[in-house]
Amino acid sequence: MTAKEYLRQLKTLDNMINAKLLERERIQALATKVTVSNSERVQSGGGSGFENVVIKINELEDEINADIDKLWSLKQEARHLIDLLEDEKHKWVLRERYVEFKSLRWLSEFTGLTIDGVRSLLKRAGKKFNTIYSKSA
């Protein structure tokens, strides 16, 4: 894994967590609709369909929690490696971009650099980070 791939895995994992959160909301919304419509009927059987939904939601929440724990650990590790850089600008730009998921536009507006200037700073910082990452891998 390259240094850039290492840093990008944080955003990938964050996106996966967000997708699972949306899936959980969708399942909960469907379960609520099903519960309301089923409660209007007289049922003679157990609530196995609803129980399955609850089980699915619980399993999804367990996955989400595990992913959040993994993301937290990876962010801590990335922060530690970034903090080994000497240049404070390099530390800041890598942390904001890859750990805090700030956009190029946000970085540009915050620093007063053009987007190309931000890209250039990220490229320089990435080269320095690559050296540190290579030694740690």
C-alpha positions as CSV (number, residue, x, y, z in Angstrom):
1,M,0.0,0.0,0.0
2,T,1.4,3.4,-0.9
3,A,1.3,6.3,1.5
4,K,-1.4,8.0,-0.5
5,E,-3.5,4.8,-0.5
6,Y,-2.9,4.6,3.3
7,L,-4.3,8.1,3.8
8,R,-7.2,7.6,1.4
9,Q,-8.4,4.5,3.2
10,L,-9.6,6.8,6.0
11,K,-12.1,8.5,3.6
12,T,-13.1,5.2,2.1
13,L,-13.9,3.7,5.5
14,D,-15.8,6.9,6.5
15,N,-17.9,6.6,3.3
16,M,-18.6,2.9,4.1
17,I,-19.8,3.9,7.6
18,N,-22.0,6.6,6.2
19,A,-23.5,4.1,3.7
20,K,-24.3,1.7,6.5
21,L,-25.9,4.4,8.5
22,L,-28.2,5.3,5.6
23,E,-29.0,1.6,5.2
24,R,-29.9,1.3,8.9
25,E,-32.2,4.3,8.6
26,R,-33.8,2.8,5.5
27,I,-34.4,-0.5,7.2
28,Q,-35.8,1.3,10.3
29,A,-38.1,3.4,8.2
30,L,-39.4,0.2,6.4
31,A,-39.8,-1.6,9.7
32,T,-41.9,1.3,11.0
33,K,-44.1,1.2,7.9
34,V,-44.5,-2.5,8.1
35,T,-45.2,-2.4,11.9
36,V,-47.9,0.3,11.4
37,S,-49.6,-1.6,8.6
38,N,-49.3,-5.0,10.3
39,S,-50.7,-3.6,13.6
40,E,-53.9,-2.8,11.8
41,R,-54.5,-6.5,11.0
42,V,-55.3,-9.3,13.4
43,Q,-52.4,-11.7,13.5
44,S,-52.4,-15.2,14.8
45,G,-48.7,-15.9,14.3
46,G,-45.5,-14.6,15.9
47,G,-43.7,-11.5,14.9
48,S,-40.9,-13.4,13.2
49,G,-40.7,-10.9,10.3
50,F,-40.3,-8.0,12.7
51,E,-37.8,-10.0,14.8
52,N,-35.7,-10.6,11.7
53,V,-35.7,-6.8,11.0
54,V,-34.6,-6.1,14.5
55,I,-31.8,-8.7,14.2
56,K,-30.7,-7.2,10.9
57,I,-30.6,-3.7,12.4
58,N,-28.6,-5.0,15.4
59,E,-26.1,-6.8,13.2
60,L,-25.7,-3.6,11.1
61,E,-25.2,-1.5,14.2
62,D,-22.5,-3.9,15.3
63,E,-20.8,-3.6,11.9
64,I,-21.1,0.2,12.1
65,N,-19.6,0.3,15.6
66,A,-16.7,-2.0,14.6
67,D,-16.0,0.2,11.5
68,I,-16.1,3.4,13.7
69,D,-13.6,1.8,16.1
70,K,-11.4,0.9,13.1
71,L,-11.6,4.4,11.7
72,W,-10.7,5.9,15.0
73,S,-7.7,3.7,15.3
74,L,-6.6,4.4,11.8
75,K,-7.0,8.2,12.3
76,Q,-4.9,8.0,15.5
77,E,-2.2,6.1,13.6
78,A,-2.3,8.5,10.7
79,R,-2.1,11.6,13.0
80,H,0.9,10.0,14.7
81,L,2.7,9.5,11.4
82,I,1.8,13.0,10.1
83,D,3.1,14.5,13.3
84,L,6.5,13.0,12.5
85,L,6.8,15.5,9.7
86,E,9.0,18.6,10.4
87,D,7.1,21.2,8.4
88,E,4.0,22.5,10.2
89,K,2.3,23.4,6.9
90,H,2.8,19.9,5.7
91,K,1.4,18.5,8.9
92,W,-1.6,20.8,8.8
93,V,-2.5,20.3,5.2
94,L,-2.3,16.4,5.4
95,R,-4.3,16.4,8.6
96,E,-7.0,18.6,7.2
97,R,-7.2,16.8,3.9
98,Y,-6.9,13.2,4.9
99,V,-7.9,13.0,8.5
100,E,-10.6,15.7,8.7
101,F,-11.7,15.2,5.0
102,K,-11.6,18.9,4.1
103,S,-12.1,19.7,0.4
104,L,-9.6,21.4,-1.8
105,R,-11.9,24.4,-2.0
106,W,-12.0,24.7,1.8
107,L,-8.3,24.4,2.0
108,S,-7.9,27.0,-0.7
109,E,-10.3,29.4,1.0
110,F,-8.7,28.9,4.4
111,T,-5.1,29.3,3.3
112,G,-5.7,31.9,0.6
113,L,-3.9,29.7,-1.9
114,T,-5.4,28.8,-5.3
115,I,-6.6,25.2,-5.6
116,D,-3.5,24.5,-7.7
117,G,-1.4,26.0,-4.9
118,V,-3.1,23.6,-2.4
119,R,-2.5,20.7,-4.7
120,S,1.2,21.7,-4.9
121,L,1.4,21.9,-1.1
122,L,-0.3,18.5,-0.8
123,K,2.1,17.0,-3.3
124,R,5.2,18.3,-1.4
125,A,3.7,17.2,1.9
126,G,2.8,13.8,0.4
127,K,6.4,13.2,-0.7
128,K,7.7,13.9,2.8
129,F,5.0,11.8,4.3
130,N,5.8,8.9,1.9
131,T,9.4,8.9,3.3
132,I,8.0,8.5,6.9
133,Y,5.3,6.0,5.9
134,S,7.9,3.8,4.0
135,K,10.0,3.6,7.1
136,S,7.1,2.6,9.3
137,A,5.6,0.0,7.0
